[in-house]
Amino acid sequence: MRMKGFRTLFLAALAGLIAACPLRAAPIEIVGFGDSLMAGYQLPPADAFPARLEKALRDKGIDVSISNAGVSGDTTSGGLARIDWSVPDGTKGVILELGANDALRGIPPEESRKNLVAMIEKLKARGIGVLLVGMLAPPNMGGDYAERFNPIYPDLAKTYGIPLYPFFLDGVVEDASLKIEDGMHPNPKGVGIIVDRILPLVETFVQELPK
């Protein structure tokens, strides 16, 4: 009887301890899905955009884990081909950054739009939130191309009711000191500028994701 009473008291105390110290919730899983700008071309992994953004959010007390699913040289068609397996189950949100290589290669904007639509719809069908990151056509592609390419991102953001960061390289593209030697990709300082500028939008995006 004494052992039975002791066991009862022990189990009650253990239950009280568990109730007082609940298990910590898992981090919110985010995937940064894009090309070399997302991958962190020629940068240490800790300086790539997803890692820097994760740290900035954690510094604000937002518990997230941001996976880097950037592939250098990827186009929207390449992204569409891999999005199902590159975004694992359990992902709550995707930062979708693709299209720069389409514009550099002169791929018809109509094709880029179609591929982005397919990716957004695939993610939404899985209940995954999307933050769309816009691109701008390079000047050498000419005015006609830019008129067809540049509106893709705001149009899709409006159509699907998703947040838009208008241009990934905003604040960096015209400053050589913020880019690596190729003159195209951001260096660590440039990534820091991008993170600082996009951070308020990402904070809101994460807070509004379904729990």
C-alpha positions in Angstrom: 0.0 0.0 0.0 2.9 2.3 0.8 4.5 1.7 -2.6 1.2 2.3 -4.3 0.7 5.6 -2.5 4.3 6.6 -3.3 3.7 5.8 -7.0 0.5 7.8 -7.1 2.3 10.8 -5.5 5.2 10.5 -7.9 3.0 10.4 -11.0 1.0 13.4 -9.8 4.2 15.3 -9.2 5.5 14.3 -12.7 2.3 15.4 -14.3 2.5 18.8 -12.5 6.1 19.3 -13.7 5.2 18.5 -17.3 2.2 20.9 -17.1 4.5 23.7 -15.7 7.1 23.1 -18.4 5.3 22.5 -21.7 7.3 21.2 -24.7 8.7 23.9 -26.9 6.9 24.4 -30.2 8.8 23.5 -33.3 10.2 26.3 -35.4 8.1 27.6 -38.3 9.5 25.9 -41.4 10.2 28.2 -44.3 11.8 27.4 -47.6 13.8 30.0 -49.6 13.2 28.7 -53.2 15.1 30.4 -56.0 18.2 30.7 -58.1 21.8 31.8 -57.3 20.5 34.9 -55.6 18.8 32.7 -53.0 21.6 30.1 -53.0 24.3 32.6 -52.1 26.5 32.3 -55.1 30.2 32.3 -54.1 29.3 33.1 -50.5 29.8 31.0 -47.3 26.6 29.3 -46.4 26.2 31.5 -43.3 26.1 34.6 -45.6 23.5 33.3 -48.0 20.1 35.1 -47.9 18.1 32.4 -46.2 20.6 32.0 -43.3 20.9 35.8 -42.8 17.2 36.2 -42.9 16.7 33.4 -40.4 19.1 35.0 -38.0 17.5 38.4 -38.4 14.1 36.9 -37.6 15.4 34.9 -34.6 17.0 38.1 -33.3 13.5 39.5 -33.2 12.2 36.5 -31.2 10.6 34.8 -34.2 11.3 31.1 -34.1 11.8 30.1 -37.7 13.9 27.7 -39.7 14.6 28.8 -43.3 15.9 26.1 -45.6 18.0 27.1 -48.6 16.5 25.6 -51.8 18.3 27.9 -54.2 19.9 26.5 -57.3 22.4 28.6 -59.2 21.3 29.1 -62.9 17.8 27.9 -62.2 15.0 29.3 -64.4 11.2 29.3 -63.7 10.9 26.1 -65.7 13.7 24.4 -63.6 12.0 25.6 -60.5 8.7 24.2 -61.6 10.3 20.8 -62.3 11.7 20.5 -58.8 9.3 22.4 -56.6 7.3 19.3 -55.4 10.4 17.6 -53.9 12.3 20.7 -53.0 9.6 21.9 -50.6 9.0 19.1 -48.1 5.9 18.3 -46.2 5.6 20.4 -43.0 6.7 23.6 -44.8 4.5 26.6 -43.7 5.7 29.2 -46.2 7.9 29.6 -49.3 9.8 32.7 -50.4 9.6 32.3 -54.1 12.5 34.1 -56.0 12.8 33.1 -59.6 12.9 34.7 -63.0 16.2 36.5 -63.2 17.7 33.9 -65.4 14.7 33.8 -67.6 15.2 37.5 -68.3 19.0 37.1 -68.8 18.3 34.3 -71.4 15.5 36.2 -73.1 13.0 33.5 -72.4 9.5 34.7 -73.4 7.9 36.4 -70.4 4.7 34.5 -71.1 6.5 31.3 -70.4 7.9 32.7 -67.2 4.5 33.8 -66.1 3.0 30.4 -66.8 5.7 28.6 -64.8 5.3 31.0 -61.8 1.5 30.5 -61.9 2.0 26.8 -61.8 4.4 27.0 -58.8 2.1 29.3 -56.9 -0.9 27.1 -57.5 1.0 23.9 -56.5 2.1 25.5 -53.2 -1.4 27.0 -52.4 -2.9 23.6 -53.1 -0.7 22.2 -50.3 -1.7 24.9 -47.9 1.7 26.6 -48.1 1.9 30.4 -47.9 3.8 32.2 -50.7 5.8 35.4 -50.5 6.7 36.4 -54.1 9.9 38.1 -54.8 9.9 40.2 -58.0 12.6 40.7 -60.7 13.2 43.4 -63.3 14.3 42.8 -66.8 17.9 43.9 -67.5 18.1 47.1 -69.7 19.8 45.4 -72.5 16.7 43.3 -73.2 14.9 46.4 -74.5 11.7 48.2 -73.6 9.3 45.7 -75.2 10.7 42.8 -73.2 10.6 44.8 -70.0 7.0 45.9 -70.6 6.0 42.2 -70.9 8.3 40.9 -68.1 8.2 43.4 -65.3 4.4 43.4 -64.6 4.4 39.6 -64.1 5.1 39.8 -60.4 2.7 42.5 -59.3 0.0 41.0 -61.5 0.4 37.5 -59.8 0.6 39.0 -56.3 -2.7 40.7 -57.0 -4.4 37.8 -58.6 -3.4 35.3 -55.9 -3.6 37.7 -52.9 0.0 37.0 -51.9 2.6 39.4 -50.5 5.2 40.8 -53.0 8.7 42.2 -52.5 9.0 44.1 -55.8 12.7 43.6 -56.6 15.1 41.3 -54.8 18.2 43.5 -55.6 16.6 46.8 -54.5 19.3 49.0 -53.0 22.1 46.7 -54.3 21.9 46.5 -58.1 23.4 50.0 -58.7 26.2 49.8 -56.1 29.3 47.9 -57.1 30.6 47.9 -53.5 27.6 45.6 -52.6 28.4 43.0 -55.2 31.0 40.3 -55.8 33.4 40.6 -58.7 30.9 39.4 -61.4 29.0 42.6 -60.8 25.7 40.7 -60.5 25.5 38.9 -57.3 25.4 40.5 -53.8 28.4 40.1 -51.5 27.8 39.7 -47.7 27.2 43.4 -47.2 24.8 43.4 -50.1 22.9 40.5 -48.6 22.6 42.4 -45.4 21.0 45.3 -47.2 18.5 43.0 -48.9 17.7 41.3 -45.5 17.2 44.7 -43.8 14.8 45.9 -46.6 12.7 42.7 -46.9 12.6 41.9 -43.1 9.4 43.9 -42.2 7.4 42.1 -45.0 8.8 38.7 -44.0 7.9 39.4 -40.4 4.2 40.0 -41.4 4.3 37.0 -43.7 5.4 34.6 -41.0 3.0 36.0 -38.4 0.1 35.4 -40.8 1.0 31.9 -41.8 -1.5 29.2 -40.7 -0.4 27.6 -37.4 
